[in-house]
Amino acid sequence: MAKEGQSGLEAITGALGRAAKGTTGRTAGAPPIELWNPPFCGDLDMRIAADGTWFYLKTPIGRPALVKLFASVLKREGDNYYLVTPVEKCGIRVEDAPFLAVEMNVEDGADGHVLNFRTNVDDWIACGPQHRLRFEPEADTGGLKPYLHVRRDLWAKVTRALFFDLVELGEERDVEGMAMFGVSSMGEFFPMAPADQVREFT
């Protein structure tokens, strides 16, 4: 991959393109980065803003195809994020979550509702045991921030509009003796908050 002062996005894209050509037998857009353990080659001046916008050299990356390519090779290790190829690993900054969940549709399944989410890089994720929802306190407002697991310890922040849709679908259940308000998908129940507090978050 390129560092600042070299060939910029073109070199990064070229490196990732060459890596993708070596993924015979894999689904398009899904390089086997879980098998790659390249050396760290420094940080890029690249960040993902809290609203999901990708920046390079403090300029928004305006080409959706590039963003999708970078997203396909994004890796998280602890609290750090990297773009990886088979031979290089470069750090980037993520202000909140690397993805946004921007659309939701609800289907009827064998175990009740199935909540399907589309991310800002056009991945569709079916919420359930393998792709869970979690809800975290929002310190500045006292509300909740919902997140959806996407892959490999990468999460998508659910937009505020979709959060209200989730609340509309919510129900109260007993969880270890406590009345909890939450939402279900594929037979899994994802608690948001104690039922008697839920109005504080909406």
N, C-alpha and C positions, 0 to 999 in steps of 0.2 A: 504494500500500500504506500501511497505517497504521504510525505509529511508536508507541512506548510513550506512554501518556497520551492517545491518541486512541481509536479505536473498537476496538482490540484485534483479536482473531482474526476478528471479524465483518467488519471493514473489509478485512482482508487477504483473507479468503475472497471477499468481494464483488468486489474488484479482480481476483482470479484467475478468478472466474466470468465476469465481463464479458470478460476476455481469451479465455477458452475459447470463448465464443459467436462470436468473430471468427475461428475456425479452420476455416472452411468447407472441406470436402474432406479434412480431416485425420482420422486415426483418433482415436476418443474416448480421452481421457487422454493424448494426445501432442501438446501445443501446439508450434508451430514455433519454439521458443525460440532455435534456432540462427540464426534470421533477425532476432531482436530485439537491439538494442544501445541500451538506454535509459540515461539518466544515473543515476549512483549517488545514492541518496537517504538514505544513512546505514545504520547497523546496527540490526537488531532484537535484542531480548533473547530470541533463539531459538537453541537448540543441539540437535545430534544427539549423544547420548551414545554411548560405545563399545559399549553393548549394543543400539544401534539405537533407543532411546527418544527421541522428539522432545519437547523442553521449550519452553514459552513462558512468560516471566516466572517461570522456575524451577519451573513446574508442568508435569507430564507432560500431553501432549495425548492425551486418552483416546478420541478419535473417529477410528477407522481411516480413515473417508472423508476427513477433513481431512488426515491424514498423507499419504494417497495423492495428494490434490490438491497439497499442497506439494511432494511428491516429483516430481510431473510437471513442475514449473517450476523445478527445482533446476538451477543452472548452476555450473560450476567454471571459474575463471580463475586459472591458476597454483596457488597453495596456498590460494586464497580461494574461498568458496562464497557463492552468492547465490540469493535467490528473485527471479524476474523476471516482469514483464508487458511489454507493448509500450511502456509509458511510464515504468516505474520499476524500479530494481534495488536490493535491500536485502540487506545482508550478514547471514549467520548463521554460527555456529560449528559445526564438525564435529570431534569428538574423535579419530576414527579414520577409518573409511570411512562414507559416508552410508547405506549399505544393509547388510543381512545376508543371506547365502544360508542359508536355514533348512531346505530340503528338497531332495533329489536323487532323480531316478530315472534308470535306465540303460536305453537302448534299443539295439537292434542296427541299425546303418546300413550303407550300402554300403562305408564305409571303416572298419568296426569299431564300437566303442562310440560312442554319443552320450550325453554327460552333460548332463542337463537339470536346471537349478536353479530353485527358486522363492525369490524374495526376500521379505523381511518386508513389502513393500508389494504382494505377490501378482503380480509380474511373473515370467514364466517365461523363462529364458535358456538357449539351447542353446550349450554351450561348444564353441568351435571357432576357426577363423581370425579371425572377427569379434568373438568374445567369449572372450578368452584368460584362462587361469589364470596367476597369478604367485605365487611363494612367497618371503616375506621372513623374515630372521632375527628371532627374538623375543628381545630383549636380556635380559629378566629371567629367562627360563627356558632359554635356549639352544635352544629349539625353532624351529618355523616357523609363520608366519602366512600362510595362503592367501587370495588375493583373486581375485574374478572380475570381469572387465570387464562393465559393464552398458550404458552408453551415454555419449557425449559426455564422455569422461574421468572418468566416475563409476564407482566400484568398489563391490563388495559384499564384505565380509569373510565368509569361509566359516566356519561355526561349527565348534567343536572336534570335535563328534560327526561332522560330515560330513567333516572332515579325516581322521579315522580310517577312514571309509568309502573315501576316496580312496586311502589307503595300502593298503587291502585290494585295491584294483583296480590297484595300481601294478605296474610292471615295470621291468626294467633294459634300458637301450639305450646304444649307443655314440653319444656326442655330441662331435664334433670330437676323437675319439681318447680321450675320457674316459668311463668307465663311470658312467652317471647313472641314478638311480632317479627315476621320474616316472609320469605318468598320461597316457593318450591319449584324445582325443575328436574325432570327425569327421576322423580321419586326422592330426591334429596331436598332437605329443608335447610335454608340458609338464614339464620337469625340475623335480624338487623339490630334490635334493641329490646329491652324489657317492654312489654306491651303497654305498661302505664306511662312510659316515657316517650313513646313514638311520636306524639304530637310535637314534641320539642324539636324534632329533626325534620319536620315538614312544613 
